[in-house]
Amino acid sequence: MKASDLTRQAAALRGWMDLPAVWTELEVRGRESLRRDDPLEREQEFSGIVERQARFMFRVAYGVLRNVQDAEDAVQEAFLKLYRGEAWRRIEDEKAFLARTVWRVALDRAPRAVDRMDDVAGMELAAGGASPESHTADDDERVLLRRLIDGLPEELRQPLMLSAMEEMTSREVAAVMGIPEGTVRTRVMRARAELKKRFAGMEVRR
């Protein structure tokens, strides 16, 4: 028997030996497909995601909106959008995917949240709940710091808000913004340096 004939027979034998494995794989895929089409399985799978990631998603939304109710609404909207689709069932990095989703929702809601907070503040002043004279030095510094942060370029402001104000790790911020972890650290350092420079300049002018 020629060597080439032996090679062909060996290949054929390997093919027959692999057939059971192929059928097993097809059966597994079939069962997974049935599970995906089962409404109960779908709800249980999604509920697991909510339990695992809701707190993290809230922190992401709050880092943008700075208001508990607005952040909760953003998380709810993000989950509703996810549930209506199917992309969440095929994701590889769950945390990064969900963080980016709620981040985009929060950014869309940010202008409305600012307007609402301004309205509430105005109502409190009109009702006598607070007055300009009652503001302390700490209040003034917080207002000044917020204005300085708001004045930063977006690429510096967003990672600073998430990492410094929400105490998120560089890895979490990177997952939210879709940028490398090293870039997050660099931008946070630049943001802090810029804030320090701007604050010092305002102190000199006083």
N, C-alpha and C positions, 0 to 999 in steps of 0.2 A: 504494500500500500504506500502510495506516495505521501510525502510530508504535507502537501497541500490538502490531500483528502483527509488526513488526520485533523488538520486545522479546522476544516469545514465541519467535521463530525463533532469536534470539541465545542465549536461555536453553537452547533445545533443543540447539543446536550445542555449547554448553559442556558439557551433560550427556553428549553422545556423546564429546566429547573427553576427558572425565574417566573414562569407563568403563575404559580400559586401566589407569589408575592405581588404580582401585578393585580391579580383579582382581589387580593386582600386590600390593596390600596384603593381600588375602585369602590369596594364595599364601604370602606371608611369614609371616602368622599361622599358616597351616597347618603350615609347616615348623617354626616355633617350638613349636607344640603337639606335633609328633612328637618334637622334641628333648626336651621336658619329660617325655614318656612313656618315653623311652629310659633304662633303668637305668644304662647306662654314662655317658651324658651327665649324669645326675643326680649320680652319684658324683663325676665330675670337677668339676662345678660346686660341689658341697659341699666337696670337697677344697681347692679354691681359696679358699673362705671360711676354712677352718681355717688354711691357710698364712698368709693375710693377717692374721687377727685373733686367733689363739690367744695370742700373747704379750700383746696388750692385754687380752684377757679374763682372763688369769692375773693381771695387775696389779690388775684390778678386784676379783677374788675375794680376792687376798691382802690388799688394803686392808681387807677386812671380817674375814677369818679369821686373818690374821697367822701363818699356818703354811703352809709350802710344800706338804706332802702334802694338806692339807685344800683348799688353793686348786686344786691339780691335779685333785682329785676333783670339785670344784665345776665346773670348766671341762669336764671329761669329761661330767658329768651334763647340763650345759647343752647341749653339742653333741648328745648323744643325744636329748634332748627336741626339739631343733630338727630333727634329721634325720628323726625319726618323723612330723613334721608337714610342712606345705607352706608355712607363712607365710614362711619364709626366702626363698622364691623370688619373693615379691611385695613385698619391702621396698624403700623408697626410700632410707632412710639406714641403710646396712648397719652401720656402726660403732655408732650410737646404739641400734639394735635389739638387736644382740648384747650390748652392754654392759648394757642394762637386763635382758636375760634372765639373764646370769650373776650380775648383782647380786642379783636376786631369789633365785636358787638359793643364793648364798652367805649371804644373810640367813637363809634357812631352816636352813642348816647351822650357823650361828654358835653357838647354844646347845650343840650337841653338840661343837663344836670346843673351846669353853671348858672343858667338862667333861673332855675327853680330855687337854688340856694340863695341867689341874690334877692329873689322875691320874699323868701322866708326871712332873711335878715332885715329887709325893709319893714316887714310887718311887725317884727319884734321891736324895732326902734319906734315905730309909730305907736305901739301899744304901751310904750314906756318900760319894756322889759330891759332895755339897756340904753345908754346914752353915750355920746362921744366923750363926755367928761369922766365916765366911769371906767373907761379903758385903762388898763394898767400898762406899765412899761413892757411887761411880758407879752401882752396882747399886741402891742405895737410891733414888737420884734417878730412875732409870728406872722403878722400881716406882711411885714417887710420881707421876711424870708420867703413867704409864699409868692410874693410878686417877683422876687429875684429868680426863684425857681421857674415860675411861669415864663420869665423872659429868656430862659436858656433855649438854645436850639433844640428841636425835638429829639435829635439823635443823642443828646446829652441828658435832657430832662427825663425822658421815659425810663432809661435804665437806672437813673438816680432815684426816681420815685419808687421803683419796685425794689431795688436792692437796699437802699438806705432807709426809706420811710416804711416799707413793708417787711424789711428784714428777710427778704428772699435771697437765696444763694445765687451766686453767679451762674451756676448751671441752670437753675430755674428761670432766671431772667433770660438766659440764652435760648431756652426752649420757647419762652413766650414770644420773643422778638425775632426768632429765626436767624440769629447771628452767632458767631463763635463765642465761646466762653471768654477767651482772651480779649476779644473786642469789648465785651461787657465791662471787664475790669478796667480797661483803658479808658472807656467813655465815662465810667463812674469817677475815676481819678481826675479826668479833665473837668468834669462837671463840678466837683468839689473845689478844685483849684480856681475855676472861673467864679464860683459863688464867693469864695474867700476874697478874690480880687475886687469883685463888685461891691461887696460889703465894706471892705476897707476904703474904697473910693467914696462911698456915701458917708462914712464916718469922718473923713477928711473934710468933706464939704459942709458938715454941720457946724 
